[in-house]
Amino acid sequence: MQEVTVKTLGDMKARGEKIAVLTCYDATFTHVVEAAGVDVILVGDSLGMVMQGKESTLQVTVDEMVYHTACVARARQRCLLMADMPFLSYASVERAIETAEALIQQGGAQMVKLEGGGQQLAAVHALTENGVAVCAHLGLQPQSVHKLGGYLVQGRNQQQADEMLRDAMNLQNAGAQLLVLECVPQILATEITRALDIPVIGIGAGRETDAQVLVLQDILGITPGKLPKFVHNFMEDADTIEEAIRRYVKAVKSGSFPTADHCFT
């Protein structure tokens, strides 16, 4: 199959074709994820919780992100490879460029993702001006969990909704080529998706976004404890891991996932 690029994703949005995104942190699972038809692999800082057993993403380092990104890059052949920039690794434009350099040159990432709205416009602009593909992230921002007071739905009041739409437009204008919306009411996510020219990836943001992303271990039903509302176990009716991932991809592409049960109002 043809290699997925940022242009590929833009063309998919234009055609109304849904995009399947999934996290992955190692070479073995990369082979399976690619075979199952996923479009974009996200090496998320969620690895701090999923792979390392930490309480949050905040302790993940740039070196750890580079290591796991490189593991995926060695096996990747078709998927677009995106990597998270960890907590405070883009607190200034200079640090953002250094972090992106490490993730791309040492880790093999093709795109980097950072959290935040207006405060990140300078970093997004500087990165894109230097040839870096950037994905922005609004709504629930796990790196700001202490500031937010928990993993809470964002954008439920009109002021927050207006600010998020404004931030999304400004991030696109600054050069971001993708946007993640996490834990956002479906009606707001739909409005933002329709307002932007770039693809919007949802996680707990309803079914009208251009793409969906989930954590690999969550869709396989092996994550301990209570799972977020937006998660579905695709392993329940599957015989193999690859089949479960294929079910996820098919559900995203057909629009049957997420359902109303996975969405916020």
N, C-alpha and C positions, 0 to 999 in steps of 0.2 A: 504493500500500500504506500501511497505517496506520503512523504514527510509533512507533518503539520507545522505550519509557521504562523506568525502573527497575522499575515495577510490571509492565510487560510481561514482563520477564525473570523476575521472581518467579513470575508466572503460568505461564510456560513450564516452570520447574523443577517446579512443582506438578503439571503435566500430564505430566511426563516427556519434554518436547520439548527436544531439544538446541539449543544456542545457538552460532552461528558468529561468532567475533570475529576481526578481522584488523587489522594495523597499516596506517596510511596517513599520508602526510605532506604531501600537496598536493591542489589542487583537481581537476586532471585525473583522477588516479587515484580520487578520491572519487566522481566520477560513475560510473566503471566498477564500483567496489566496491559502490555502492548498487544499480546495475542488476543485479548478480550475486546479490543477495539476502542479503548479509551483515547481521547484526543489530546488531553493535557495532563501531565504528571506534575503535581505540586509536592515538592519536598518542603513540607511545612514545619514550622517550629513547634507544631504539635508533637513532634518527635520527642520533645522533652517529657511529655506525659505518656505517650504511647510506647516509646522505645526505652526511655530512661526511668520511668516511674516517678517523675517529679510532680509536684502539686500544680504547677502552671508552666507556661512557656517562658517565664521571665528569666530562668537560669540558663537557658540555651545560649551558647557562645557562637561567635562567627566561625571559629575553628570546627566546632561540631557540625554546623550547617554545611561548611565546605566539605567535610568528611562524608556526610551522608549524600550530599549532592553528587560528589564524585563517584560514589558507589552506584548511584542510579545512572549517571552519565555513561559509565563503562558498558552498561547493558542496553541503554536506550538506542533505538534506531529510527523510530517514527514519531513518537509523541513529542509535542513541545515540552521542554523541561523548564519549569519555573521554580524558583527557590525563595523562601522567606528571608528577609533581612531581620535578624533577631533584635530584641529589646535594646534600645539606646545605640544601636549600631549605625543609625542614620540621624542622630541628634543634631548634627550639623551637616552642611553641604559637603565639607571635606571628608567627614567620616562616612557619609553615604557613598561617595565615590570610592573610598578605600574598601568598603564592604562589598560593593558591587564588583569591584576589580577582583577581589578574592573569590567571590562566588562564581564569577564567569571564568577567570583565567585558571584558577586552581580547581574549582568545583565542576566546571563545564556547564553551568546554568546558561540558558538562552534568554531568560527573563528573570527579573527580580520583583518581589512584592513587598510593599511597605504599608503600614497602617497609618491612618490619620487624614485629616482634611486640609483646611487652610494652612496649618502650620507646616505642611509637607510640600507646599507648592514650589518653593525654591529648590528643594532637593529633587523633586520630580523633573523640574525644568532643567536643572544642571545635568542630571543623569541622561535624560533624553537628548540633550544637546551634545553629549559626548558619546552618543551611539548606543546607549543602554535601553533595552526594551523594559518598560515598567508597568506593573499592575498595581493599582491603588486598592485600598481596602477601607470601606466605611461601614457604619452600623456598629454592631458589637465588635470592639477591638480587644481581643484577648490580652494584648500587651498592656492595656490600660485597665485591667480588671479591678485593681485596687482603687484607681481613680473613679471608676464607674460604680463601685460598690457591689460588684458581682457580675455574673454572666446574665445580663438583663437585656430584654428587647429594647431596641433603640428606635426613635422616630415616631413615637405614638402620639405626641402632641404636635400641634401645628408649627410651633417655633422650631422644634427639632427637625420636623419634616422639611420645612423650608430651608433650613441650614444644610441639611444633607443633600438636597437637590442642588443647592448653590455650590456646595463643595464638589459634588460629582461633576458639574459642568466646568468648574475651575480646574479640576484635576485633568479632565480631558483636554482642556485648552492648554494646560502646562505640558502636555505631551504623553500622558498616560494612555496606554493602548488597550488595557483591560481594566475592569473594576469588579472587585468582590463586594457584595452586600451580604452582611451576616446578621441574622436575627432582626429582620426589618419587617414591619407589617406588609402584607402582600400588596395592598393598594399603593403604598409608597414605592415599593420595589418596581411595580409595574410602571408607575409614572416616570421613575428615573430611567428605566430600561428604554422606554419609548422616547425619552428626551435626548439620549446619548447616541452618538454614531458608533461608539466603540462597544464591543460585547460586554455584557454584564453577567457575572457569575454569581449565582445565588446559593446561600446555605442558610436554610431557615428564612428564606425571603420569597417564598411562593413559587408558582409554576410559570409565571410569565417572563422570568428572566431568560436571557439567551442561553445560559448554561447552568449546570448544577455541579457542586463539589461536595464530597463527603470524605471522611477519614476511612481509609481502607479497612482497618481493623473493626470499625463500627459496622460497616456493611457486611462483614463476615461473622458478626455476632460474637466476637471474642473479647470485646472490651468489657472489663468488670464494672460493676456498679450500675447506677441509673444512667440511662442514655438521654441525650437531648430529644426534645419533641420532634425535631426535623430528621431524625435518623430512622432508617428502615433496615432490617436484617434481611439481606438478599440471599443469605446462605440457607434459610429455612427450607426452601423447596429445591435446593440445588444439590447435585451429587459431588461436584468438585468446586474448588475455589475459582477456577477459570469460569465455570458456568455461572457462579454467583456474580462475578464481575460482569459477565456478558448480560445477565439479567438486569443489572444496574444500568449498563449502557443502553440497553434496549428500552428500559423504562424512561430514562431521560430523553432519549431520541424521540420516543413516541408521545411524550408529554404525559404519560400515566404516573410518573413520579416527578415532583411530590404531589400527594393528594391533599385535600383540605385538612386532614388530620395532622399533616406535617407543617402547616402554615400558621402564621400569627396574624391577628387582626388588630 
